[in-house]
Amino acid sequence: MSNASVYITWGSSIAGRETKGLEVFGDALQHHAKWKQEGKITDHKAYLATHGDYDRFAGCIILEGEVDKLRALIDTDDWKLLELRARHVVNNVQVVHCIGGNEIMKAIELATTARKQLGITT
């Protein structure tokens, strides 16, 4: 069951590194397929932008899975190396860990507790 995702976005290629950018993108897709086969993620999707400001947003990848497994994955050297390679060939790499499903209620409960502890009522 997926209750989390990792949302990865990037911008345009760094000038002169366009071919390397495509290489890293292909490697990333292979890693995602391997991680799915190994049960580290439940699914992965890649999208390329066809309109808009490519310098800021040229595409995104969404990895889906379980909170604990995704958090463990992004802490591995395998992940860190792949992310560093991407940061050296494209601009504006962003990696966001998101929660969903039953994890949303847990987050709301934590936020409510924090607000009560701070005396925030509105």
Secondary structure, DSSP 8 states (H G I E B T S, - for coil): ---EEEEEEE--B-TT-HHHHHHHHHHHHHHHHHHHHTTS-SEEEEEE-SSS-TTT-SEEEEEEE-HHHHHHHTTSHHHHHHHHHHHTTBS--EEEEEE-THHHHHHHHHHHHHHHHHT---
